[in-house]
Amino acid sequence: MSELHAETVAYVRDSMLPQGAPPSRQSGSVLWLRQNLFSGPLNTILTLLGLAVVWFLVSHFWPWFSHSVWNASSMAECRQIIAERWGQGATGGCFAVIRERWNQFLFGFFPPSEYWRPTAAFGLMFFAIAPVLFTESRALRWTVMAVAAVLTFALCMLLGAPPRALLVLAVVVVGLTALNEYAHRAALVFSLLFPFVAVWLLWGGSIWGPLCVLAGFVLGFAVWRALSRLGLFAVAAGVAAAAAWWMFMSDRAASDLQSLLPVALPYVESRAFGGFVLAITIGVSGIVMSLPLGIILALARRSDMPVVKAFAVMFIEFIRGVPLITLLFVASLLLNYFLPPGTNFDIILRVIIMVTLFASAYMAEVIRGGLAALPKGQYEAADSLGLDYWKAQRLIVLPQALKISIPGIVGTFIGLFKDTTLVTFVGLFDPLKQMADTIRATFAWKGAYWEPYIFTGAIFFILCFSMSRYSMYLEQRLKREHR
């Protein structure tokens, strides 16, 4: 007998047996099925019912998808092709409407020769968020920037961007890539400048208009820094200086600079915005501005100053108690009655303001929940270090509260982005209803009902699912207390 099976004493083995494979029921897919789908009688019944529902849905809708037509010039031609291929009485999707009118679903009534501008703005947005959202993982940051650079340049070229614009875009992309890799703080400067770049790309006109608006912020910041020892008076002085610049000097300075050095893009009216260009413009603007405003409101509601707390409570409860569609009607119809005669207040800007105020109220409550979840010892630790209120909030309290609030914050962002479809009630061409109704109004595509909704829903799902997945990644990255 070999040493492997040697036994020195009866019933006692003093040598190791070779390792064997586990039983088939204790590993692999069989184990997963037993634990997750068939772990008990109730779970087994629910699994079988779920499979039956899936089978019913697939068997019911699969013929409609499998008979789809992607190449036709009208609904009548789609139905004719389906009848010829699958027989009389067969049904199928006419996704040729997406193939023919994809540009309207994406760009609305934006001038076709300028499609490259919103495409470039959307691509540059990823370079603006890279130093903010992808700082920890170099591989992920490079992947995001590489994909954004290649797709943005390729799509702008396919959409007919002028050679000079392609050259400038290539230089900007290369420069931003270098900044994100070797000069992180300079890349953050572009993140602050991106809103002005995006406004110029989307609406066009003179580049000096957005730059002069930016100059007002710079002036206000400089005044505040110069008088920072004066507390609230410094803030009021900075706001007054910026407002005075915008009211009395900004337009004249932009006009003079344009006459000296003309740099402009063709102007596009807000009424030409539609489809996902409109949805992304309103959604991203609301997301970016509602987060800091929500933080301020959350801190104000927890403030020890009665007046500040009272105003914050009134604002939050009023906004949360009024439907968003009511605020949109206020932005569209009633706001002009409170403005001086002849004031031209852009409709998209009005909608962005109302959407931001609406989202900030919900954001404030989400962040307030994160602040309330922190133990009292964190505040006491900040006091023991001798930190003032704002340093304690910035360095100790808010980082922990925001980490706790990530699921709620991202949920609010997703809800805000989906709520952009409500702008259809104020006459804007959202991608879900107004744009689909406009396309179906033509005789050629009359009757195309489900296809536009499926296409629009798929894009909304991709964008919202991406935000959800990033929030999950961020939660895992910030679990430092378990390391």
N, C-alpha and C positions, 0 to 999 in steps of 0.2 A: 504493500500500500504506500502511496506517495506521502510526502510530508504534509501536503495540503489536506489530506483526509486522515492524518494520523490522530489516534486517540490514545492517550496514555492511561486514562482511567475510564471505566465504564460510565457512560452518560455525561462525560465531561470532555469538551473539545478544547485543545490548547493551540489551535491554528485557525487563521482567518479564512473564511470562505470567500470566494470571488464575488464581487458586487454584481447583482442581477438587476434586470430591468424591473421597474415598478409595475404593478398590475394595471391592465388596460383601463380599469375604471378609476384609477387614481392619478391620471396624468393626461395631458393633451386636451383635445376638444371634447372628449367624453366627460372628463372631470368638469370642464367649464359648463357644458350643457346641464349636468346634474346639479351644479351649484347655483346656476343662474336661471334656468328655464324649467327644470323639472325637480326642484328641491322638495316639493310637497304636493299634496292633492290640489290645493287652491292654485298654486303656481303652475301646475301642469294644466289645469283647466283654463286659466288665463292665457297661457302660451298657445294652447290649441285654438282658443277663440281669436287671439291676435293673428295667428296664421290664417284662419278662415277669413278674417276681415281683409288681410293683405291679399289673399287669393281672389276675393271678390272684387276688390278695387282694381287689381292688375288685369283680371279677365274682363272687367267691364270697360276699362279705359285703354288697354293696350291696343285693340284694333284701331281706335281713333288716332293714337300716336303712330302706329305702324303704317297707317295709310296716309301719313302726312305728305304734303306737297310743298317743296321749297323753291320751286322755279316756275312761276306763273306771273302773269301781268294783271290778273283780276280774279275776283271770287268765282265768276262764271267759268273761267278757264280752269281754276282749281277743281271745281266740281266735275267738270268734263273729264279731266285727267283721272280723278278718283273713280268715276264711273267706267272709264275705259280699262283701267287696270284691275279694279276689284269687283266690277259688276254694278248693275243698277241697284240703288238702295243702299250702297255702301257709304259710310261716313268716314271722314278723316279731317285732320287739322290742315288749315291753309296757312302754313308758316311763311308762305311767299310774301305775305304782307310785312313780315319782319325784314325779309331780305330786301324788299323794295323801299321800305320807309324807316330803316334803322336810323338814318340820320336825324329824322324828326323825333324819334323816341329819345335819342341821346342829346341832340343839340337844339331841339325846338325849332324856332324860326331864325336862329342865328344865321348870318350870311354864309353860304357855303364856302366862299373864298376865305373865310376867317375861322373855319373849324379848327385850325391848328392852334389858335390862341387859347381856348379853354382846355385843349389837350395839353398844351405846354404848362398851363397853370396847374392842372391836376398832377402832372408829372413832377413839377418843381415842389409841390406840396410835400412829397415824400422826402426830398432833401431838407425841407424845413423842419419836419418832425423827426428826422433821423437823430440829430444830437439831443433830442428830448426823450424820445421813446425807446431808442435802441443804443443806449450808451454802454450797457454792460457786456453785450455779446458783439464782439467784433465781426464774427462770421455772419450773424444775422444782419448787422448793419450793412456790411458789404453786399450781402445778397439783395437786400431791399434797394440799395442805391444802384446796383448793377442792373437789376430788372427794370427799375424805373427809368434809368438812363437809356437803355436799349429800346424799350417800348416807346418812350416819349419821342425819341429822335426818329424812330422808324415810322410811327404813326403821323408825326408832323410832316415828314417827307411825303407819305402817301396822301395826306390831306391837302397837299399843295402849298406848303409853307414857302415863302420866298427864300432864295439862297442866302440873302443877308440875315434873315431871321434864323435860318438853320445854323449859320456860322456863329451867331451870337449865342444861340442855345447851346451849341457844342462847347464853346468857351466857358459859359456859365456852369454847365454840368461838370466839366473837368475841374474848374476852380472850386466848386462846392464839394466835390469828392475829396480834393486835397485838403480843404478846410476841415471836413469832418474827420479826416484821418490824423492831421498834424496840428490843427489849431482849433480845438474844441470851442473855445470862447468866441472866436470869430464866426464859427458856424452858428452859434447861438444868436449872434447879431443878425445873420440872414434870417433866422427864424422870426425875429421881431420885425424885419423888413418885409417878409413875404406877403402879409396882407396888402400892403401898398402895391407890391408888384402884381399880385393877383387882380386887384381892382383895375389896374391899368391894362392888363392883358384882357380882362373880360369886357370892360366897358370901352376901352380905348380912349381916344382923345389925346391931349397933350400929356407927356410924362411929367411935366412940371406941376400939374394940378395935385396928384398924389404926393409929390415930393414937398410941395408947400404945406400940405396938410401934415405931413410928417415933421416938417420944421416947427409947426405949432407944438407938437408933443415934445420935441427937443427943447424948445424955448421954455415950456412949462416945467420940464424936468430940471433945466439949468437954474431957473428961478427958485424952485423948491430946494435944490441942493445948496444954493447960495444962502438961503434963509432957513436952513434946516433946524437951527437952534431955536427958532421961534415957534416950533410945534405946529398947531393947527393953522396959525397965521401963514406959515410958509406954504402949506397945502393950498389955502385960499388964494394966496398970491400967485402960485404956479398956475392954478386953474384960470384965474383972471387974465394972466399974461397970455396963455394959450388962446382963450376965447377972444381977447382983443386982436390977436394976430389973425385968427380965422375970420373975424367979422370985418376988419378994416384994411388988412394988408395982404392977405393970402391971394385973393383973386388978382389983384393988381400985380403982385410979384410974379405969379404964374404967367400972366399975359406978357409982361416985359421979358421974362426969361424965354418964353416961346418965340418972341420976335427976334431975340438975339441968337438963340440956338434952337431951331425948330426940330423937335423930336416928337412924333405923334403917330398914333395908329387910327385907322378909321373908327369913328364913334358908332357904338351899337346901343340902341335904345333898350330900356329894360323890358318893354313889351315884346321884344324879339327873343327874350330868354324863355326857355321851356324845356321840357323833358328832364333828363338827369343833370344837365348843366344847371338848371334852376334848383333842383332838389339838393344837389351837392353844395351849391353856393349858399343856400339858406341853412342847410344842415351843418356844414362845417363852421360857418360863421356863428351860428347859435351855440355849437359845442364849445368853440374856443372862448367865447365871451361869457357863457353861462357859468363855467367852472370858477373863475376868479370872483365873479359877482356872487355866486352861491357861497363861496368861502367867507366873503365879507358879511353876507347876510347871516350866515350861521354864527359867526363870531359876535355880530351885533345882537342877535337874539339871546346869546348867553352872557351879554355884557352886564356889568353891575350898574351902568348908568341908566336910569329909568327912561329918559327921553329916547335915547338911542334904541333901547330894547323895545319900547312901545312902537316906534316907527317901523322897526324890523318885523315885529309881530303883525302889525296891521298890513304891511305890504305882503308878507308871505301868505297870510290867511286870506286876504282879498284875492290874490292871484290864484291860489289853489282852489278857491271857491267859485271861480268863473271859468267857463269852458274856453278852450283856446280859440274856437271859431268866433266867439264873441269878441275877443281881443283882435282877431284878424279883421273883423268888420269895423272895429274902432279904428284900426290902422288904415283901412281902405277908405272909409267914408267920413267918420267923425273927426279925425285928427286935423283935417284941413280947416275945420271951423275954428280951431284954436290957434291957427297960425296967421301971421300977417297976410293981407291980401297980396296976391301975386307970387306967393312963396311956392316954389317948385320942389316938393319933397318927394324924392324918388319912391315909387311904390315898393320896390324890393327892399330898400333900406328901411321903410316903415315896417314891413313884414319881419325883417330880421330883428328889429328892435323889439317887437312884440313877442316873437318866438323866444328871444333871449331872456326877456323878463319872465315869461311863463316857465321856461326851463330852469331859470336860476332859483325860483321859489322852491321847486321840487328838489333841486340840487342842495339848497340850504338845509332842508330837512334831512336829506341823506347824510350830509357832512355833520350835522348836529348829532345824529345818531352815533357817528364815529367818535365825536368828541365826548359824548356821554358815556361811551363804552370804556374810555381810558380810566384806569384807577386814579384815585386822588393823589397817590404817591408821586405820579409823574409831574403834576403841577407843583407839589411840594419840593420835589427834586430841583425843578427849575428855579424856584424861589431860593432854595439853599445855595445855588450857584451864583446868586446875585444877578440873574438875568432880568431885564425889564420885560414888559408884557409882549412886545412885538418879537424880541429875540427868543423868548420862551416859546411863543407860538411857532415861529419859523424853524427853530432848531430842534425842538423836543415834541411839542404837542401835535402840530399839524402833520408832520411826516407819519406819525403813528395813526392818527385819526383817518388820514386819507388812505392808508394801507388797509385799514379795517373797512373802509367805505367803498373799496374798489368795485365789488359786485353791484352795489346800488348805483354808483356813478356811471358805470358802463351801461347798466339797464336804463338809466335816464337818457344817456346819449342815444341809445338805440331807439327808445321811444320818441325822442325828439326828431331823429332822422326820418322815422316813419310818419310822424305827424306833419312833415312838410307837404304831404299830399293834400292837406286841408286847404292849401292856398288856392285850390281850384274854385273855392267859394268867393274869392275876391278877384276873380278874373284872370288869374295867372295860369299858365298852361303846364300843370304838373304832369308827370309821366304816366300816372295811373288812370286818370279819367279824362281830363281835358284834351290831352294829346291823342288818346285813343278815340275819343268822340270826334275830334277834328279829322282824323284819318278815315274813320268810318263814314264821315259826312260825304266823302267823294263817292260817286256812283260805282267806281271800279271795285272798291273794297267794302261796299255796304254788305253787312252780314258777318264780317270778321269780328267775332265777339270774344271768344276765349283766348285766342292766340296773343293779342296784345297784353292781356292780363297775365298770362303765363310768362311771357318774356319779361315784363316789368317786375313781376314777383320774383323771378329767378335772379335778377340783378340786385333787387333789394335784399334777397336772402344772402347773396354772396357778400355784399358790403356789411350787413349786420352780423353775419356769422364770422367774418374776419375780425370785427371789433370784439365779439365774444371770445374768440380764440386768443386774441392778444391779451384780454383781461385775465384769462386763465394762466397764460404765460407769465404775466406780471405778478399775479398772486404767488405762483411758485417761486419766482425770482426773489420776492421780498420776504419769504419765510426764513428770515435770518435767526429768529429765536430758537429754531429747531436744529441749527447747525452746530 
